[in-house]
Amino acid sequence: MLVAAPKNDRLNVAFIGYGKRAYAVLGHALRQADVRVVAVCEVEGTRLAKAKEVVEKYYAADQKSGSYRGCRTYVDYRELLEREDLDAVVIMTPDHMHVHPALAAAKKKLDIYCEKPLTRTIAEGRMLVDTVKKHGVIFQTGSQQRSEFGGRFRTAVEMIWAGRIGDVKTIRVGVGGPAGPCDLPTQAKPDNLNWDLWLGPAPLRGYHEDLCPKGMHQHYPAFRKYEEYAGGALSDMGAHHFDIAQWAIGMDGSGPVKIEAPARGETGLKFTYANGIEMFHGGPGGCTFEGTEGTIWVDRSLLKSDKPEILSAPLAPGDRRAMASKDHFRNWLDGIKSRTEPICSVETGHRTASICHLGNFGYKLRRTLLWDPVKEQFRDNGEANALTARTPRDGWAYEL
């Protein structure tokens, strides 16, 4: 059962993590009339100070009048979550640190917007889904292609639902490759960085600026390349494009039943669903949907088909429509107010992240794997099942 809506019209929101993606999201949050950013949390001191500066500059008039008491700063998200005045949190940490603050926030019945890919392992994804549902939290996964980019992805999905390309047979998802082990040397750690908190549940290792850059930066850090923290480019953009693929074929709450890996050193892994649809890792950027009656290509700046009429004819009154959403963050806020599930729920985010994890497993083991999307276990491979969970570093047990 969903908890009651916040009593105040304005939501008190805190940001956990302030890197390149969060720069834009924080700015967007500040422009929402029904949001008040009251706190920020970041393990790197320069970025923490900058986040506070950005927030307080925006609210300068309110702070001068006394209607805003300032933006509190925190290094440890656990201290932040002890506040009694929060309604919601936005989690913008590296991938391996999504679930720990999300679990803690959900237990406090705080609504959550969390960046993609949602999880580092399949098992922690199921923990998060169960905890969010238990506490009635409104949760939005940051797969904003469902809402934004001119509605191209939503249009493609609705045309596929309407049968414009007939029965979908093949999907091709053009994203980068899997993750590998981290082999970076140790560098001197900056004095204003809490490196232990950055590592969180990941294995202990020395600092390197490729993982956590110094100060303000305008690039996406390379932690995404390494399996200790993320799932490679396959998971980074894959969490966007595999999300659209699953949406289009009605698999938001499920997944494939077979993963077939190519020969070692090659790409082109194949996922097969119980209904026979085949999805390949590889192809043009974005998603290519091939059906019995035509093909649709869709990416952030592209929407086309091999037959003009597939996209040009309007949908019929009885055709299925996607949730109306042009602003992913706003869709979450509206869900908080109405206590309704937003366009990319925690279950959906978990299932999309699972596709990325399954792909990484296939490339790592280089064998055919049979997956049960209901039990979320492999049918015949103990080695693969061991990859679905991870034992956190000492002191970082999951708190359910």
JOCORZI-V510967 format. One record per backbone hydrogen bond with DSSP energy under -0.5 kcal/mol. CO is the residue of the C=O (numbers start at 1). NH is the residue of the N-H. If there is no record, write none. Layout:
# JOCORZI-V510967
co=CO nh=NH
co=CO nh=NH
This chain:
# JOCORZI-V510967
co=11 nh=13
co=11 nh=36
co=12 nh=87
co=12 nh=88
co=13 nh=38
co=13 nh=39
co=14 nh=90
co=15 nh=17
co=15 nh=41
co=16 nh=92
co=19 nh=23
co=20 nh=24
co=21 nh=25
co=22 nh=26
co=23 nh=27
co=24 nh=28
co=25 nh=29
co=26 nh=30
co=27 nh=31
co=29 nh=32
co=31 nh=33
co=32 nh=35
co=34 nh=11
co=36 nh=13
co=36 nh=38
co=38 nh=72
co=39 nh=15
co=40 nh=74
co=41 nh=17
co=43 nh=45
co=43 nh=194
co=44 nh=48
co=45 nh=49
co=46 nh=50
co=47 nh=51
co=48 nh=52
co=49 nh=53
co=50 nh=54
co=51 nh=55
co=52 nh=56
co=53 nh=57
co=54 nh=58
co=55 nh=59
co=57 nh=60
co=59 nh=63
co=60 nh=64
co=61 nh=65
co=62 nh=66
co=62 nh=67
co=62 nh=68
co=70 nh=72
co=72 nh=40
co=74 nh=42
co=75 nh=77
co=76 nh=79
co=76 nh=80
co=77 nh=81
co=79 nh=82
co=80 nh=83
co=87 nh=111
co=88 nh=14
co=89 nh=91
co=89 nh=113
co=90 nh=16
co=90 nh=92
co=91 nh=115
co=94 nh=97
co=95 nh=98
co=97 nh=101
co=98 nh=102
co=99 nh=103
co=100 nh=104
co=101 nh=105
co=102 nh=106
co=103 nh=107
co=104 nh=108
co=105 nh=108
co=105 nh=110
co=106 nh=109
co=111 nh=89
co=112 nh=140
co=113 nh=91
co=114 nh=142
co=121 nh=125
co=122 nh=126
co=123 nh=127
co=124 nh=128
co=125 nh=129
co=126 nh=130
co=127 nh=131
co=128 nh=132
co=129 nh=133
co=130 nh=134
co=131 nh=135
co=132 nh=137
co=133 nh=136
co=136 nh=3
co=137 nh=139
co=138 nh=112
co=140 nh=114
co=141 nh=143
co=142 nh=144
co=143 nh=146
co=144 nh=147
co=144 nh=148
co=148 nh=151
co=149 nh=152
co=151 nh=155
co=152 nh=156
co=153 nh=157
co=154 nh=158
co=155 nh=159
co=156 nh=160
co=157 nh=161
co=158 nh=162
co=159 nh=164
co=160 nh=163
co=163 nh=166
co=165 nh=293
co=165 nh=294
co=167 nh=292
co=169 nh=278
co=170 nh=290
co=171 nh=280
co=172 nh=288
co=173 nh=175
co=173 nh=282
co=174 nh=286
co=177 nh=233
co=177 nh=234
co=180 nh=227
co=190 nh=193
co=192 nh=45
co=193 nh=195
co=194 nh=198
co=195 nh=199
co=196 nh=200
co=199 nh=202
co=201 nh=393
co=207 nh=187
co=208 nh=211
co=208 nh=212
co=210 nh=222
co=210 nh=223
co=219 nh=221
co=221 nh=224
co=222 nh=225
co=223 nh=226
co=224 nh=232
co=225 nh=180
co=226 nh=229
co=226 nh=230
co=229 nh=96
co=231 nh=235
co=232 nh=235
co=232 nh=236
co=233 nh=237
co=233 nh=238
co=235 nh=239
co=237 nh=240
co=237 nh=241
co=238 nh=242
co=238 nh=243
co=240 nh=244
co=241 nh=245
co=242 nh=246
co=243 nh=247
co=244 nh=248
co=245 nh=249
co=246 nh=251
co=247 nh=250
co=251 nh=254
co=257 nh=371
co=258 nh=272
co=259 nh=261
co=259 nh=369
co=260 nh=270
co=263 nh=266
co=269 nh=281
co=270 nh=260
co=271 nh=279
co=272 nh=257
co=272 nh=258
co=273 nh=276
co=277 nh=273
co=278 nh=171
co=279 nh=271
co=280 nh=173
co=280 nh=282
co=284 nh=174
co=286 nh=174
co=287 nh=289
co=287 nh=298
co=288 nh=172
co=288 nh=290
co=289 nh=291
co=289 nh=296
co=290 nh=169
co=290 nh=170
co=294 nh=291
co=295 nh=306
co=296 nh=289
co=297 nh=304
co=298 nh=287
co=299 nh=302
co=302 nh=299
co=304 nh=297
co=307 nh=310
co=307 nh=311
co=308 nh=311
co=308 nh=312
co=309 nh=313
co=316 nh=319
co=323 nh=325
co=327 nh=331
co=328 nh=332
co=329 nh=333
co=330 nh=334
co=331 nh=335
co=332 nh=336
co=333 nh=337
co=334 nh=338
co=335 nh=339
co=335 nh=340
co=344 nh=141
co=345 nh=349
co=346 nh=350
co=347 nh=351
co=348 nh=352
co=349 nh=353
co=350 nh=354
co=351 nh=355
co=352 nh=356
co=353 nh=357
co=354 nh=358
co=355 nh=359
co=356 nh=360
co=357 nh=361
co=358 nh=362
co=359 nh=363
co=360 nh=364
co=361 nh=365
co=362 nh=366
co=369 nh=259
co=369 nh=371
co=370 nh=379
co=371 nh=373
co=372 nh=376
co=372 nh=377
co=377 nh=372
co=381 nh=385
co=382 nh=386
co=383 nh=387
co=384 nh=387
co=385 nh=388
co=386 nh=389
co=388 nh=123
co=390 nh=392
co=393 nh=396
co=398 nh=400
